[in-house]
Amino acid sequence: MPDIVAMFFVLGVVSGLMKSDLNLPKAAYETLSLLLMLTIGLKGGMALHGNLSLGLLQEALVVLVLGFAIPLLLIPILRYIVGLSDANAISIAAHYGSVSAGTFAVALAYTMTHQLETAGQVTLYLVLLELPALLVALGLYQMKNSARGEFRLMHLVHETFTNRSVVLLVGGLLIGALYGYDEGSQVTLLLTSSFAVVLALFLLEMGLVASETLRKVRWEDWRLLSFAVIAPVCLSFFGIAAAHLLGLAEGTALILAALTASASYIAAPVAIRHAIPEADIGLAMLASLGLTFPFNVLIGIPLYHQILQWI
């Protein structure tokens, strides 16, 4: 049986495909996403409290290398095998090089349900993987459009670091690391204890959004759709290999694998829409939210766990 929170995603997809009138008010969805990001940051920070070490720097460097390497490897595949234009290949590579906070949250819930040992720095992985792919994408795009390069680069860096998800993740991480589990528990206990409920409602809305995307599937997009299902499994091995190299605990390794297998559908579309106006964001959302996200939630995360156990 899939994890119970994943079933809320299924409920959303089925309701959307049936054209039910089920919907979450926009204000409710906005509140849920903010609470989710803040709680993820707090949980990671509290686990880091009193546990900072030089080994953490080594892990951070390896994760950053992954963030830069994955989009560079994907661009030629998307350009010459999937057959996309330069702009769309760079755009989708940026989405798949960046990460999904929703997938991270599901993977974190999975490790909690299965009582897998998970280190607090996994939230740091999420933050570190958010930026490199976007910088790579813009850098390559600007090689073709160099006249506006410096301004657009600084604009993207500012936009990425001030993105509300990044602000809440980093802010929660710092607050949690400063106060730990005991101090400030009158605030943190309520947030962390309701994590699964918030995630379930968030996934319900994501299911409704994914169903809208799936209704736009066209037969001529079959190569991109195939990529969206095959790529997560292939990309998970980057996270698994890095985890093996670093000697990470089972739960930590699973989350890193889930992150490298994921694709952004929140931060990346906002950044790429401004950075690469020629790119079709609808194609990126179809792949990342319409197929890769459901695949990871329903099949991918348990599969990556099974692969880790085999290894």
C-alpha positions in Angstrom: 0.0 0.0 0.0 1.3 3.5 -0.8 1.9 5.9 2.1 -1.4 7.4 3.3 -0.4 11.0 2.4 0.2 9.8 -1.2 -3.4 8.7 -1.4 -4.6 12.3 -0.9 -2.7 13.1 -4.1 -4.5 10.2 -5.9 -7.8 11.6 -4.6 -7.0 15.0 -6.1 -6.0 13.5 -9.4 -9.1 11.3 -9.7 -11.4 14.2 -8.6 -9.8 16.5 -11.2 -10.0 14.0 -14.0 -13.7 13.4 -13.1 -14.2 17.2 -13.3 -15.5 17.3 -9.7 -16.2 20.7 -8.2 -13.7 19.9 -5.4 -11.2 22.6 -4.9 -9.2 24.3 -2.2 -9.5 28.0 -1.9 -6.4 29.8 -3.1 -5.8 31.4 0.3 -6.0 27.9 1.9 -3.4 26.5 -0.6 -1.1 29.5 -0.1 -1.3 29.0 3.7 -0.6 25.2 3.4 2.4 25.7 1.2 3.9 28.4 3.5 3.3 26.1 6.6 4.9 23.2 4.7 8.0 25.1 3.8 8.4 26.6 7.3 7.9 23.2 9.0 10.4 21.4 6.7 13.0 24.1 7.5 12.3 23.9 11.3 12.5 20.1 11.4 15.8 20.1 9.6 17.2 22.9 11.8 16.2 21.2 15.0 17.9 18.0 13.9 21.1 20.1 13.2 21.0 21.8 16.6 24.3 20.9 18.3 25.3 18.6 15.5 27.2 20.8 13.1 30.5 19.4 11.8 33.2 19.7 9.1 31.7 16.7 7.4 28.6 18.8 6.7 30.8 21.0 4.4 31.9 18.0 2.4 28.3 16.9 2.0 27.3 20.4 0.9 30.0 20.5 -1.8 29.0 17.1 -3.2 25.3 18.2 -3.3 26.3 21.5 -5.1 28.3 19.5 -7.7 25.1 17.4 -8.4 23.1 20.6 -8.8 25.4 21.9 -11.5 26.1 18.5 -13.2 22.5 17.2 -13.7 21.2 20.0 -16.0 24.5 20.0 -18.0 24.0 16.2 -18.6 20.2 16.6 -19.4 20.4 19.4 -22.0 21.9 17.3 -24.9 19.5 14.5 -24.2 16.5 16.9 -24.3 17.9 18.6 -27.4 18.9 15.7 -29.5 17.0 12.7 -28.2 13.7 14.2 -27.0 13.9 16.7 -29.9 13.2 20.0 -28.1 14.3 23.5 -29.2 17.3 25.0 -27.4 15.1 27.2 -25.2 12.9 24.3 -24.1 15.8 21.9 -23.6 17.5 24.4 -21.3 14.2 25.2 -19.5 13.3 21.6 -18.8 16.9 20.7 -17.8 16.6 23.6 -15.3 13.4 22.1 -13.9 14.9 18.7 -13.5 18.2 20.0 -12.1 16.2 21.9 -9.6 14.1 20.1 -7.0 10.6 19.6 -5.8 9.8 20.6 -2.2 6.6 18.5 -2.5 8.6 15.4 -3.4 11.0 16.2 -0.5 8.1 16.4 1.9 6.6 13.1 0.8 10.1 11.4 1.1 10.5 12.9 4.5 7.1 11.6 5.6 8.0 8.2 4.2 11.3 8.0 6.2 9.3 8.9 9.3 6.6 6.3 8.7 9.3 3.6 8.1 11.5 4.8 10.9 14.5 5.3 8.7 17.5 7.1 10.2 17.5 10.6 8.7 20.0 13.4 9.3 18.8 17.0 9.8 20.9 18.3 6.9 18.5 16.9 4.4 16.7 20.3 4.4 20.1 21.9 3.5 20.2 19.5 0.5 16.9 20.9 -0.6 18.1 24.5 -0.4 21.4 23.8 -2.0 19.9 22.0 -5.0 17.4 24.8 -5.7 19.8 27.4 -7.2 22.6 25.7 -9.3 20.4 24.4 -12.1 18.8 27.8 -12.6 22.2 29.5 -12.8 23.4 26.9 -15.3 20.3 27.4 -17.4 20.5 31.1 -17.5 24.3 31.0 -18.1 23.8 28.8 -21.2 20.9 30.8 -22.4 22.9 34.0 -22.1 25.7 32.5 -24.2 23.2 32.9 -27.1 21.9 36.2 -25.9 25.0 37.8 -24.3 23.8 41.5 -24.7 21.6 41.3 -21.6 23.7 38.8 -19.6 24.9 40.6 -16.4 21.6 42.3 -15.5 19.5 39.1 -16.0 22.0 37.0 -14.0 21.8 39.3 -11.0 18.1 39.5 -11.4 17.7 35.7 -11.3 20.1 35.3 -8.3 18.1 37.9 -6.4 14.8 36.4 -7.4 15.9 32.9 -6.4 17.3 33.9 -3.0 14.3 36.0 -2.2 11.8 33.3 -3.3 9.4 32.8 -0.5 10.1 29.0 -0.4 13.8 29.6 0.0 13.3 32.3 2.6 11.0 30.0 4.7 13.3 27.0 4.3 16.5 28.8 5.2 14.7 30.9 7.9 13.2 27.8 9.5 16.5 26.0 9.2 18.3 28.8 11.1 15.6 29.1 13.7 15.5 25.4 14.3 19.3 25.1 14.5 19.4 28.0 17.1 16.6 26.7 19.4 16.5 22.9 18.9 13.7 20.7 20.0 13.1 22.1 23.5 13.4 25.9 23.4 10.5 27.5 21.5 8.5 24.3 21.6 5.3 26.3 22.2 5.6 27.3 18.5 7.6 24.4 16.9 5.6 21.6 18.5 2.3 22.6 16.9 3.9 22.9 13.4 5.9 19.7 13.5 3.1 17.6 15.0 0.7 18.7 12.2 3.2 18.1 9.4 1.5 15.0 8.0 -1.9 16.7 7.9 -0.6 19.8 6.2 1.2 17.6 3.7 -1.9 15.5 3.0 -4.0 18.6 2.2 -1.2 20.1 0.1 -1.0 16.9 -1.9 -4.8 17.0 -2.4 -4.4 20.3 -4.1 -1.4 19.2 -6.1 -3.4 16.2 -7.4 -6.1 18.6 -8.6 -3.4 20.8 -10.4 -1.8 17.7 -11.9 -5.1 16.5 -13.3 -5.4 19.8 -15.1 -2.0 19.4 -16.7 -2.7 15.8 -17.7 -5.8 16.8 -19.6 -3.5 18.8 -22.0 -1.4 15.7 -23.0 -0.9 15.4 -26.8 0.3 12.4 -28.7 3.1 14.4 -30.3 4.7 15.0 -26.9 5.3 11.2 -26.4 9.1 11.6 -26.3 8.9 14.2 -23.5 6.3 12.1 -21.6 8.7 9.1 -21.8 11.5 11.3 -20.6 9.4 12.4 -17.6 8.9 8.8 -16.5 12.4 7.4 -17.3 14.4 10.4 -16.1 13.5 10.2 -12.4 14.7 6.6 -12.0 18.0 7.4 -13.8 18.5 10.6 -11.9 17.9 8.9 -8.6 21.2 7.0 -9.1 23.1 10.3 -8.9 21.7 10.8 -5.4 22.3 7.1 -4.5 25.9 7.2 -5.7 26.5 10.5 -3.8 25.0 9.0 -0.6 27.2 5.9 -1.0 30.2 8.0 -1.4 29.4 10.1 1.7 28.3 7.1 3.8 24.9 8.6 4.5 22.3 6.8 6.7 19.5 5.0 4.9 16.8 7.7 5.3 19.2 10.5 4.4 20.3 8.5 1.3 16.6 8.0 0.3 15.8 11.7 0.5 18.9 12.7 -1.5 17.9 10.1 -4.2 14.3 11.5 -4.2 15.6 15.0 -4.6 17.9 14.2 -7.5 14.9 12.3 -9.1 12.5 15.2 -8.6 11.7 18.2 -10.8 10.7 21.7 -9.7 7.2 22.9 -10.4 7.2 26.0 -8.2 10.5 27.9 -8.1 11.9 27.0 -11.5 8.8 28.0 -13.6 8.8 31.4 -12.0 12.5 32.0 -12.7 12.6 30.5 -16.2 9.5 32.4 -17.3 11.4 35.6 -16.8 14.9 34.3 -17.8 14.0 32.4 -21.0 10.9 34.0 -22.5 11.0 31.7 -25.6 10.6 28.6 -23.4 7.2 26.9 -23.3 6.5 26.6 -19.5 3.5 24.5 -20.2 5.7 21.7 -21.5 7.9 21.9 -18.4 4.8 21.8 -16.1 3.4 18.8 -18.1 6.6 16.9 -17.6 7.5 17.9 -14.0 4.0 18.2 -12.4 1.9 16.1 -14.7 4.1 13.0 -14.7 7.4 13.1 -12.7 5.8 14.3 -9.5 3.0 11.6 -9.5 5.5 9.0 -10.5 7.8 9.9 -7.6 5.0 10.1 -5.0 3.3 6.8 -6.0 6.1 4.6 -7.3 9.5 6.3 -7.2 10.2 6.8 -3.5 9.4 3.2 -2.5 11.4 2.1 -5.6 14.4 4.1 -4.6 14.2 2.7 -1.1 14.1 -0.8 -2.5 17.2 0.0 -4.7 19.0 1.3 -1.6 18.2 -1.9 0.3 19.5 -4.0 -2.6 22.7 -2.1 -2.7 
